[in-house]
Amino acid sequence: MAWLDRDGVRLHYEVHDGPADATPLLLSHGFSASAAMWSANVEALAKTRRVIAWDLRGHARSDAPDDPAQYSHELAIGDMAAVLDAAGVERAVLCGMSLGGYLSLAFRLRFPARVRALILVDTGPGYRRDSERDAWNAHCERTAAELDARGAAALRDSPEVAEHPDIGGVARAARGIMAQRDASVIESLEAIDVPTLVIVGSEDEPFLRAADYMAARIPGAQKFVVEGAGHAANVDRPEIFNRVVRLWLGTSI
């Protein structure tokens, strides 16, 4: 375990050593989860390369600043760059689940030279239409309001959900990081020029269409459906996830 200071916000990250001759892998978790959601994956993945996992600001072991202005896409993307810098990594394969996948796409848009490949797990690329984005943001606000009112009891019962010392930080992350501001990410898909693997659980119905969309729009993207998995394919079927990711990395990267 390690921590870094990002302009007064302490971020937790962990490095799992692996062969140094392969491109390192950065794992970014989903909303309300933590680096712990990759616990059934890191040992297998680290057999072929270094693996770095981290906690988003507001989540788990990272700081949860009180100021809502400390939560944004730009800050989260900067956090990812800072974690890579702290681990001594210039270029990485980005693997993100749900919100972590969206942030991985946003990171590629902001820092394309630092991305060797993308693995998008149960991820959505955002919305082109303002009306759809407004509906999503209303969902984010309802989620945040429920967390403010009910605390951790408002989080859905799911194996990837983490323990959070300050549940208010998760609510602020819903408003500032999970909410979306524009269509820049979804409009960037056709310009992605690195190998991309789209993974989705067969039972993750809200994200099946998103997976199809990304696989069709990202040049050369491959898609894999994990049978029997829900909205955290790496948690629900880790043995399948690990095998597919290692095989893909071995043949594509």
ZIBELQUI-V234095 format. One record per residue. RES is the residue in three letters. NEAR is the number of other C-alpha atoms within 12 Angstrom. D_LAST is the distance of its C-alpha to the last C-alpha in Angstrom with 2 decimals. Layout:
# ZIBELQUI-V234095
res,near,d_last
RES,NEAR,D_LAST
RES,NEAR,D_LAST
This chain:
# ZIBELQUI-V234095
res,near,d_last
MET,18,27.10
ALA,20,27.45
TRP,26,28.88
LEU,28,28.73
ASP,19,31.40
ARG,26,30.51
ASP,14,33.82
GLY,15,35.77
VAL,28,33.47
ARG,26,32.06
LEU,38,28.56
HIS,35,27.41
TYR,38,23.94
GLU,32,22.69
VAL,30,20.12
HIS,31,19.04
ASP,23,18.25
GLY,21,15.45
PRO,16,13.94
ALA,17,13.91
ASP,12,11.55
ALA,25,8.34
THR,32,7.89
PRO,39,10.70
LEU,47,11.13
LEU,50,14.27
LEU,47,16.28
SER,50,19.07
HIS,45,21.85
GLY,48,24.20
PHE,47,27.77
SER,47,30.18
ALA,42,27.57
SER,37,26.16
ALA,43,23.47
ALA,34,25.36
MET,34,24.03
TRP,42,20.80
SER,30,22.99
ALA,24,22.22
ASN,33,18.43
VAL,36,17.88
GLU,23,19.05
ALA,27,16.72
LEU,41,13.59
ALA,31,14.79
LYS,24,14.86
THR,28,11.30
ARG,28,11.18
ARG,32,13.84
VAL,39,14.74
ILE,45,17.15
ALA,44,19.46
TRP,48,22.44
ASP,46,25.60
LEU,54,26.33
ARG,56,29.68
GLY,45,32.50
HIS,42,30.73
ALA,35,31.41
ARG,33,31.39
SER,35,30.66
ASP,36,33.79
ALA,31,35.41
PRO,28,37.40
ASP,19,40.54
ASP,19,40.16
PRO,22,38.56
ALA,18,37.52
GLN,28,35.02
TYR,33,32.82
SER,27,30.87
HIS,35,27.49
GLU,24,27.59
LEU,28,28.44
ALA,36,25.75
ILE,33,23.08
GLY,28,24.71
ASP,39,24.60
MET,47,20.82
ALA,37,20.73
ALA,29,23.40
VAL,39,21.61
LEU,37,18.56
ASP,21,21.20
ALA,23,23.10
ALA,30,20.18
GLY,17,19.56
VAL,27,16.15
GLU,23,15.79
ARG,28,12.35
ALA,37,10.67
VAL,44,8.77
LEU,47,12.04
CYS,50,13.28
GLY,50,16.89
MET,44,19.66
SER,41,22.46
LEU,39,23.72
GLY,43,20.66
GLY,42,18.56
TYR,45,21.10
LEU,49,20.96
SER,49,17.17
LEU,50,17.86
ALA,42,20.77
PHE,41,18.88
ARG,37,16.46
LEU,28,19.72
ARG,24,21.33
PHE,24,18.67
PRO,25,16.08
ALA,18,15.22
ARG,29,14.29
VAL,35,11.57
ARG,31,7.87
ALA,38,7.48
LEU,53,10.35
ILE,50,11.61
LEU,51,15.29
VAL,52,17.64
ASP,47,21.22
THR,46,21.09
GLY,43,23.41
PRO,42,22.82
GLY,38,26.45
TYR,28,29.35
ARG,21,30.61
ARG,17,34.24
ASP,15,36.28
SER,16,38.12
GLU,18,35.03
ARG,24,33.85
ASP,20,37.38
ALA,17,37.39
TRP,25,34.17
ASN,25,35.61
ALA,19,38.83
HIS,19,36.92
CYS,27,35.38
GLU,25,38.91
ARG,23,40.35
THR,32,37.75
ALA,33,38.61
ALA,24,42.32
GLU,24,42.10
LEU,28,40.39
ASP,24,43.11
ALA,16,45.79
ARG,17,44.66
GLY,22,42.18
ALA,26,39.57
ALA,17,41.50
ALA,22,40.11
LEU,29,36.54
ARG,19,35.65
ASP,14,35.63
SER,21,31.98
PRO,26,30.09
GLU,30,27.60
VAL,29,30.51
ALA,31,31.08
GLU,28,34.29
HIS,30,35.08
PRO,19,37.86
ASP,26,38.58
ILE,37,38.17
GLY,34,39.36
GLY,37,36.10
VAL,48,34.28
ALA,40,36.88
ARG,38,36.36
ALA,45,32.59
ALA,39,33.37
ARG,35,35.47
GLY,29,33.41
ILE,39,29.72
MET,41,29.62
ALA,34,32.02
GLN,38,30.72
ARG,26,32.35
ASP,23,31.08
ALA,23,28.83
SER,26,26.38
VAL,30,23.33
ILE,30,23.99
GLU,22,24.89
SER,27,21.58
LEU,33,19.50
GLU,23,19.98
ALA,22,18.80
ILE,33,15.30
ASP,22,13.04
VAL,29,9.52
PRO,29,7.60
THR,42,10.07
LEU,42,11.21
VAL,48,14.97
ILE,47,16.69
VAL,47,20.48
GLY,37,23.27
SER,26,25.71
GLU,21,28.59
ASP,27,27.27
GLU,21,29.51
PRO,18,29.55
PHE,31,25.77
LEU,28,25.37
ARG,24,26.42
ALA,31,24.16
ALA,37,21.11
ASP,27,22.39
TYR,26,23.02
MET,42,19.59
ALA,33,17.95
ALA,19,20.54
ARG,24,20.35
ILE,33,16.70
PRO,21,15.70
GLY,22,13.43
ALA,30,13.16
GLN,30,13.27
LYS,35,15.92
PHE,30,16.92
VAL,34,20.46
VAL,33,21.27
GLU,22,24.80
GLY,21,27.43
ALA,29,25.52
GLY,31,26.96
HIS,39,25.88
ALA,43,23.56
ALA,43,21.58
ASN,45,19.96
VAL,35,23.57
ASP,30,25.33
ARG,28,23.14
PRO,29,20.96
GLU,23,20.61
ILE,26,19.21
PHE,38,16.96
ASN,30,15.54
ARG,22,15.08
VAL,31,13.40
VAL,40,10.91
ARG,28,10.14
LEU,18,9.99
TRP,27,7.75
LEU,31,5.12
GLY,18,6.08
THR,11,6.14
SER,23,3.82
ILE,26,0.00
